[in-house]
Amino acid sequence: MLMNMEWYRIFLHTAKLGNLTKAAQELHITQPSVSYAIKQLEAQLEVKLFDRLSKGVKLTPEGMELLHYVEKSFSILHAGEIKLLSLKNLTAGELRIGASGPIIKHLLLPLLDTFHMEHPTVRIRLSQGKTSDIRTRLKSGIIDVGLVHLPFSDEELTVSHLTDIEDCFVVGEAFRHLAGAPLTSQELSQIPLLLLSEGSSTRQFVESWFSSQGTSIEADMELSSMDMLIELAGRGYGAAFVTKSFIEQELEEGNLFQLHTHKPVPARSVGFAIRKEGSLPIIAKRFTELLGS
């Protein structure tokens, strides 16, 4: 049986003050309105809640029992309002995002640093995975924002462009002699190739690039970490296919050397995806605004 919440609010104030007139003054309503609400509540519950005294009212034993639950209920509601206010003000809650390892380190972390400085009390939940993993987590509601390699489409998701990236092949000192003249895809395929693991969007992209030139490849080493690819290339194990902006310092310092190709490797894009249906949490909405700025 559902009751009018206002009746309970009037009951609570009346019980605490022990006087209908004082309760009316505190609630900014008339005394007859207070009396009517109490009578209606008693009628609905079929229990007498107050004894009427010459100078006010006093809770009956049944009224005392009810007061315990009403106080607890309003306390919970108040806590809920405070929680919502903290979420609105970005002083609590969670930012749930997902991205691949390279995107996390080189694109996402600077943005997270900015967000974390602005909202240090917001808990950041970050999960790493391939683009296909990010898609699944987004659609299942495990994360609210996913950073993905483009092109990327799904009828249940909205995708926005974030930035363009350039990929390249790099080697260490052992293969430095190949960094002069442009290489064909066939010549590249003869070098030990260090690639990200199968199923990753980067792996699919580089395989498609070779395939478009009629060249099939096989990875000599395949890893899930671009940092490890860079490390192994620098140690002379072969040519790593990496995002150029990730290794600019190594190129400047002469620890890695870029291999040039007859057919340029086309630029790629990174974007962020959110679910189309349902409202985005305020925290996630603020982060997407930061992404788009």
N, C-alpha and C positions, 0 to 999 in steps of 0.2 A: 504494500500500500504506500504510494508516494504522497508525501506531504509538501505543502508550500514551504520552501526554504525560509521565506521571510517570517513565517510563524515561529520557526525554531530560533531565528535570530532575535525576535522579540522575547521569546521565552527565556533565552540565555541572558539578555540584559535585565529582564525583570527579576530573574532568579538571583542575579548578582547584586542588584540594588535593593530588592525587597520592597519595591514601591512602583506602582503603575505610572504615577505621574513623573517620577524621576526617570523611569525607563523611556517614557515618551519624550521627555526633554533631551535626553542623550541621543535618541534616535531621530530627533527632529520630526516627530509625528504627533498626532493628537492622542490624549489619554484614552478616548473612546476606541481609537484604532488599536491600541495596545490591548485593551479589554476584549475587543472583538477577536483579535488573533488568538489570545489565550483560550477563549471559549471555543473557538473553532478547533484548535488543536486538541483540547480536552474531549470535544465531541467526536473527533475522528479517532482518537486513541481509546475512547470510552474509558478514560481514567481521569480522576481528579488530580491536578498537578499542583494547585496552590490552595492553601487555606486563607480565606479573606479575614484579615485582622482589622482592628479599629485604626491602626496607623500603618497599614501596608498589607503585604502578603508574605506568606511563608510556604516554602515547598513542603508538599506532603512526602511521605516516604517513597512513594512511586515517582514523584517529581524529582527527588534527590537521585534516584537511580537513572532517570532519563538525563539529568544534567550531566552526569559523568560522560555519557556517550555524545551528547551535543557539544560539550567542551572539546572533546577529542576530535570530533568531526570538523569543527570550525578551525581547530588548530592545524589539522591536516590541510584544509583548504587554504589557510593562510600560508603554510609552508609551500604549497603548490604555487601560489601567486608570487612568492618570493623567488622560487625556482624559475618561473617563467620570466620574471623581471631580469634575473641574472643571465638567462639565455638571450633575452632581447638586448641586453647591454654587453653581451659577449664577455662576461666574466665567469662563465661556467659552461659546461657541456663538452661535446666532442667534435672534432673535425676528422671525418673518416675519408681517407683518400687512398688511391692505389696507383702504382706506376711501375715501370720496369726499372731495373737497377741503374742503367746509364742515365735514364731520365731523372731518377731520384737524385743522383749525385750532382749532375751538371746543370740541370734545369730547375728541378723542384726545390732543392735545398736552399738556394738564395731566396726564393719566394717564401718558403717555410720560415726562414730566419726573420724575414720582415713581419710575417703574420705573428710569429711567436713573440717578437718584441712588442707588437701592438696589443696582443691579447695573451699575456703569459699564463693566465689561469685556465685557459682552454686546453683541454687534453687532446693531443694530436695522435690519432691512430693511423699509422701508415703501413700498408701491406704491399709487398713486392710481388710482381708476377709478369707473365707475358701479356701481350695485348688481349689474347683470347681469355686469359684468366681475369683480366680487368673487366672485360665484357660480362662475364658470368657473375662476378661479384657485384657489379653495378645493378644488373637486372634482378638479382636476388635480394638487393637491399643491404648487403654487407658493407658496402662503401657508398658514399654520396657523390664523390667526384673522382673521375679516373683520367689520368694523363696517358694518351695513346698515340701511336704512330698513325699518320694518315697515309693513304685514304682509309677511312674507317666509317662504316655505316651500319645502322641497325634501326629498324622501324620503331623500337621502343626507347631509343636514346636520342638525345640532342647533342650534336658534336660541333664544337667551335674551334677555329684555327687559333693556335697559340704562337708558334714561331716556325721558321724554316731552318733546316739543318743541312750541312754538307758532309758527305761521307768520303773516305779515301782509304787507300791501301798504304800502310807504313811498314818500314823494316828497320832493323838495327844496323850496326856497323858491318855485320857479316854480309849483308846484301846491298850495301850502300852503292856498289857499282851499277846497280840496276836503276838508280834514281835519276839518271840523266835523260836518255831518250824515252819517248812515250812507248808503252808496251801494248801489244795486242792482248785481247782476252785469252787467246791461246797461250801466249807467252806467260801471262800471269798464272794460268792454271798449272804451269810446270813448276812454279815456286810452291813450297809447302804453305798451305793456306791455314790461317788461324781464324776461325769463325765462331760466332755465337751459336748456341745449340739449336738443333732443328726445332721448328715450330715457332721460333721467335720471328717477329716481323722483320727484323734486320736481316736475319738469315734468309728469309723468303725473298727479301728485296735484292740481295746480292746474287742469289741464285737466279732470279729472274733477269738480272742485268747480264749475267754470263749467257743465260739461255737465249736471250734476244740476239746474241751474236753467234749462236750456233755452237757454244762451248759448254760442255758439261763439266762439273767440278766435283771434287770430293775433299772434304775437310781433313787435313792432317791432325788438327787439334780442334776440338769444339768444346767451348766452355760457356757457362751461364753468366760469366762476369767479363765485362769489357775491360775492366782494370787488369784482369789476368791476361787478356789478349795483348794489351799494351806492354805488360811486363815481359811476356814471352817473346814478343817481337823485338823488344829492346835487347834481349839476351841472344838474339840471333836464330830463333827457331823457325822463322818464316815471315810471311806478309800477313799482317792483321788488318781486317776490315773494320774500321772504327769511325766514329764521328769526329770530324776534324777539330771542332771547337774544344773537344775533350783533351786534345794532345798538343795544343798550340805552344805550351811552355816547353814540352819535350822537343818539338820541332825547332824552336828558337835556340834552345841550348845545344842542339846537335846530338841529342840522344836517340832521336828517331829521324827517319828520312821518308819523305812522301814519294810514292811511285806514281808516275803520271801515265795516263792511259790514252790510247788513240781515240776511243769513244768515251767522252766525259761521263762520269757517274752523275746522274741527275740528282738535283736537290730533293730532299724529302721534307715533310712537314710533321710537326707534333701538334696535337690538339688536346682539348679536354672534353669529356663526355659526362652528361648527367641524364637521369631518367626523365622522360617526357611527362609521365603521369605523376601526380602528387606534388605537394609543395616541398621545395628544398629547405632543409633546416636553415635557420637564420645564419648560423656559423658557416655552413657550406656556401651559402649565398654570398657572404662577405668575402670568402676566399676566391670564389669565381670572379667577383668584381676586381680583386687584386690580380688575378690571372689576366683579365681583359684590359687592365690599365696600361 
